[in-house]
Amino acid sequence: MEEAKVDFAKLDDDGYCLPDISLIVVNQDLDINRREYVIMYELAHIHQSSELYQATKQT
């Protein structure tokens, strides 16, 4: 699995990812358990996006 950078910021949502640059942004106001959940959830999105890209990049 590729590496991803995690940043924290004031957000209206729990978090989001930018798979093209492997960046996860997490709401800094979340408690530690919710932060961990959001990071794992967004890591799955990054991993899925890279798999889809690798499967289709030649077409």
N, C-alpha and C positions, 0 to 999 in steps of 0.2 A: 504494500500500500504506500502511496506517496505521502510526503510530509505536508502538513497544513499549518498555517500560522493562525493563531487565535488572538483576537483583540477584544477588548471590552469597551463599551460605550453606552451612553444614555440612549435607550431606544424605546419606542412605543410598543415593540414586540419583544418576544423572548430572544430571538436571534435570527440570523440568516447566514447563508454562505454564498461566496462568489467562486464557483468551481473553476472558472477559467484561470484564476490566479491562486487557487488553493487557500482562500482566506475565509475564516469563520469569524463573525462578529457576534458577540454575546452581550445581552443587556447586563450592565454592571450592577444593577440593583437586585438581581436574582440571588437567592440563597445558594450555598455551595452545592446542595443536592440538585437543584434545578439547573444550575450552570453545567454540572457534569452531564445531566441528561441532554441538554441542548447541544453540547459539544459532540456527544456521541451520535445524536440524531443528525446533525449537520455533517459529521464525518461520513456517515452512510451516504448522504447526498453527493458528496465529493467523490467518493469511491464509485458510486453508480454512474456518475457523469463521465468519469475517466474510462470506465469499462465500455460504456456506450460509444464514446469517441474512438477507442481503440478498435471496437468491432466494426465501425463504419467509416473510418478515415480513408480507406482505399476506394470507397465508392463515390 
